[in-house]
Amino acid sequence: MLLLGLLLLLALIAVGAGFLGSLAGLGGGVILTPVLVIGFHVPFILAVGASAISVLATSSASGAAYVRDHLTDLRIGTFLQIASVPGAIVGAAAVIFLSQAGLDSALLVGFGVLVLALIPGSLARRNEELPTGVVPDALSRRFRFGGRYHDSRLGTDVRYQAEQTPSALGVMFGAGIISGLFGVGGGVLKVVALEREMHLPMKVSTATSNLMIGVTVAAGASVLLVAGYVSPLLAAPVALGTTIGAYFGSRLLPSLSNTTVRWIFLPVIAAIGIEVILQGLGLP
């Protein structure tokens, strides 16, 4: 009976994680990995495996909705996967080795520091509704990276272009490594690459990230599954909860402004960063 209650509680937490993850483009795993480790005392490597499944669920539930709403840029997302998928395989192999070496605490601290380091750049753009002064690079022009979507909040069609594609590829490779290491889909870095490097509108960035995280985490999750680090007992309630939460999040996003989405993104990653650093240092 106690086990059933814990699983139901985990499923409810996963609903919230999926909801926030779909709005911010992070996937539920960025919330669930620290929750499982800190709140449920799940071994780090098993938390990574369960979180990877939650990211797949979030991506499946919200990714299709954002494609339907024409918020997802399929061309850009597909191109950038050539960097994030190899990174995810490298990261998944690395987390198995590091976990077996007893470096779980170092991984948590490193993850927290990385997340907090992203905040200043996003704060600097906190009131920017739409990017301005975008100058497409050679790759962006060649592959026609850009498009338009109807912004129901602004009541108009928004056209956008992409720039700094090479640097975005580098960030995406790092996002893949983070995805494999922590089972989070790498959404934190994916949103940064799309919004800060390529200067896409925030809603396009989060929607495209939601599609990409599923593909990226699938590469890392396959490594963890073969190695036996995906527990069905944890994965089942996590997948169910995040699917429900991501569905409702995907219904809400089109009606929000880009600045609102950014303000949702910032406190979520700040809380996560501080929480996992404290856990990694062994502090309450």
C-alpha positions in Angstrom: 0.0 0.0 0.0 2.9 2.3 0.9 4.5 1.6 -2.5 1.3 2.4 -4.4 1.0 5.7 -2.5 4.6 6.6 -3.4 4.0 5.7 -7.1 0.8 7.8 -7.2 2.7 10.7 -5.6 5.5 10.3 -8.2 2.9 10.3 -11.0 1.4 13.6 -9.7 4.8 15.2 -9.5 5.5 14.0 -13.0 2.3 15.8 -14.2 3.7 19.1 -12.9 7.1 18.3 -14.4 5.6 17.5 -17.8 3.5 20.7 -17.7 6.5 23.0 -16.9 8.8 21.0 -19.2 6.5 21.4 -22.2 6.1 25.2 -21.6 9.9 25.8 -21.1 11.1 23.3 -23.8 13.1 21.4 -21.1 11.3 18.1 -20.9 10.1 16.7 -17.6 13.5 15.1 -16.8 15.2 18.3 -15.8 12.8 18.4 -12.9 12.4 14.7 -12.2 16.1 13.8 -12.0 16.7 15.9 -8.9 13.2 15.0 -7.5 13.9 11.3 -7.7 17.4 11.6 -6.2 16.5 14.1 -3.5 12.9 13.3 -2.6 12.7 9.6 -3.3 16.4 8.7 -2.7 16.6 6.8 -6.0 20.1 5.9 -7.0 21.4 8.5 -9.5 21.8 6.2 -12.5 18.2 4.8 -12.1 16.9 8.4 -11.8 18.6 9.2 -15.1 17.0 6.2 -16.7 13.5 7.1 -15.5 13.9 10.7 -16.4 14.9 9.8 -19.9 11.6 7.9 -20.3 9.8 11.0 -19.0 11.4 13.2 -21.7 10.3 10.8 -24.4 6.7 11.1 -23.0 6.9 14.9 -22.9 8.2 15.1 -26.4 5.6 12.7 -27.8 2.7 14.5 -26.1 3.7 18.1 -26.7 5.8 17.8 -29.9 2.9 16.8 -32.1 0.8 19.6 -30.7 3.4 22.2 -31.5 3.9 20.9 -35.0 0.1 21.2 -35.5 0.2 24.8 -34.3 3.1 25.5 -36.7 5.4 26.6 -33.8 8.0 23.9 -34.3 10.6 24.6 -37.0 11.1 21.1 -38.4 13.9 22.1 -40.8 16.1 23.6 -38.0 15.3 20.9 -35.5 16.2 18.1 -37.9 19.4 19.7 -39.0 20.6 20.3 -35.4 20.1 16.7 -34.5 23.3 15.8 -36.3 25.1 17.3 -33.4 22.9 16.4 -30.4 22.4 12.7 -31.1 26.1 11.8 -31.1 26.5 13.9 -28.0 23.7 11.9 -26.2 25.5 8.6 -27.0 28.7 9.9 -25.6 27.0 11.3 -22.5 25.0 8.0 -21.7 28.2 6.0 -21.9 30.0 8.5 -19.7 27.3 8.5 -17.0 27.5 4.7 -16.6 31.2 4.9 -16.1 31.1 7.9 -13.7 28.3 6.4 -11.7 30.1 3.1 -11.2 33.1 5.2 -10.2 31.1 6.7 -7.4 31.1 10.3 -8.8 27.3 10.9 -8.5 27.8 13.9 -6.2 30.3 15.5 -8.6 27.8 15.0 -11.5 25.0 16.7 -9.5 27.2 19.7 -8.6 28.4 20.0 -12.2 24.8 19.9 -13.5 23.7 22.6 -11.1 26.6 24.9 -12.0 25.9 24.5 -15.7 22.2 25.3 -15.2 22.9 28.4 -13.1 25.5 29.7 -15.6 22.7 30.0 -18.2 20.7 32.4 -16.2 22.5 35.8 -16.8 22.2 35.6 -20.5 18.5 34.8 -20.4 18.0 37.6 -17.9 19.6 40.1 -20.2 16.9 39.3 -22.8 14.0 39.0 -20.3 11.9 41.7 -21.8 12.6 40.9 -25.5 9.3 39.8 -27.1 10.8 39.1 -30.6 14.4 39.1 -31.8 15.7 42.0 -33.8 18.7 42.7 -36.0 19.1 39.0 -37.0 21.7 38.5 -39.8 21.5 35.0 -41.3 24.8 33.2 -41.7 25.9 31.2 -44.8 24.5 27.9 -43.5 21.2 29.6 -42.5 20.8 31.2 -46.0 21.8 28.0 -47.8 19.3 25.8 -45.9 16.6 28.6 -45.6 16.5 28.5 -41.8 13.5 30.7 -41.0 9.8 30.7 -41.2 6.7 32.2 -39.7 4.0 31.3 -37.2 0.7 32.9 -36.1 1.1 34.4 -32.7 -2.3 34.3 -31.1 -1.1 36.5 -28.2 0.1 39.3 -30.6 -2.7 38.6 -33.1 -0.4 38.6 -36.1 1.9 36.4 -38.2 5.5 36.5 -37.0 8.4 36.0 -39.5 11.8 35.0 -38.2 15.2 34.0 -39.5 18.2 32.2 -37.9 21.8 33.1 -37.5 25.0 31.7 -35.9 24.3 28.2 -37.0 27.8 26.8 -36.5 27.9 28.0 -32.8 24.4 26.5 -32.3 25.7 23.2 -33.5 28.4 23.3 -30.9 25.9 24.0 -28.2 23.7 21.2 -29.4 26.6 18.7 -29.1 26.9 19.8 -25.5 23.1 19.5 -25.1 23.4 15.9 -26.3 26.1 15.1 -23.7 24.0 16.7 -20.9 21.0 14.7 -22.1 23.0 11.4 -21.9 24.5 12.3 -18.5 21.4 13.4 -16.7 18.5 11.9 -18.7 17.0 15.4 -19.3 16.9 15.6 -23.0 19.3 18.5 -23.0 16.4 21.0 -23.3 18.2 23.6 -21.1 21.0 23.9 -23.7 18.7 23.3 -26.7 16.6 26.3 -25.8 19.8 28.4 -25.3 21.1 27.3 -28.7 17.8 28.1 -30.5 16.9 31.3 -28.7 20.3 32.8 -27.8 22.6 31.6 -30.6 20.2 31.4 -33.5 17.9 34.2 -32.2 14.6 32.4 -32.8 11.5 33.6 -31.0 11.2 32.1 -27.6 8.0 30.1 -28.4 9.6 28.7 -31.5 12.6 27.8 -29.5 10.7 25.9 -26.8 8.4 24.2 -29.3 11.4 23.0 -31.5 13.3 21.9 -28.4 10.3 19.8 -27.3 10.5 17.9 -30.6 14.3 17.5 -30.5 14.6 16.3 -26.9 12.7 13.1 -27.7 15.0 12.2 -30.5 18.1 13.1 -28.5 17.1 11.3 -25.3 16.1 8.2 -27.3 19.8 7.8 -28.3 20.9 8.0 -24.7 18.0 5.9 -23.3 18.8 3.0 -25.6 22.3 2.8 -24.0 20.9 2.9 -20.5 18.2 0.4 -21.3 20.7 -2.1 -22.7 22.8 -1.6 -19.6 19.8 -2.3 -17.3 19.4 1.1 -15.8 15.7 1.7 -16.8 13.4 0.5 -14.1 9.8 -0.2 -15.3 8.5 0.5 -11.7 9.8 4.1 -11.9 9.3 4.6 -15.6 5.6 3.7 -15.8 4.2 6.4 -13.4 6.7 9.0 -14.6 5.7 8.4 -18.3 2.0 8.6 -17.5 2.3 11.7 -15.4 4.5 13.7 -17.8 2.3 12.8 -20.8 -0.7 14.3 -19.0 1.2 17.4 -17.9 2.8 17.9 -21.3 -0.6 17.8 -23.0 -2.0 20.6 -20.9 1.2 22.6 -21.3 1.1 22.3 -25.0 -2.5 23.7 -25.0 -1.4 26.7 -23.0 1.8 27.8 -24.7 0.3 29.3 -28.0 -1.7 31.8 -25.9 1.4 33.1 -23.9 3.8 35.9 -24.9 7.4 35.1 -25.6 8.5 37.1 -22.5 6.1 35.1 -20.3 7.6 31.8 -21.5 11.1 33.2 -20.8 10.0 34.1 -17.2 8.6 30.6 -16.7 12.0 29.2 -18.0 14.2 31.2 -15.6 12.8 30.4 -12.1 12.5 26.7 -13.0 16.1 26.3 -14.0 17.3 28.5 -11.1 15.5 26.3 -8.5 16.7 23.2 -10.1 20.3 24.4 -10.2 20.4 25.4 -6.6 18.7 22.2 -5.5 21.0 19.8 -7.2 24.1 21.7 -6.1 23.0 21.4 -2.4 22.3 17.7 -2.9 25.6 17.1 -4.5 27.4 18.9 -1.6 25.5 16.8 0.9 23.6 19.8 2.3 20.0 19.8 3.4 
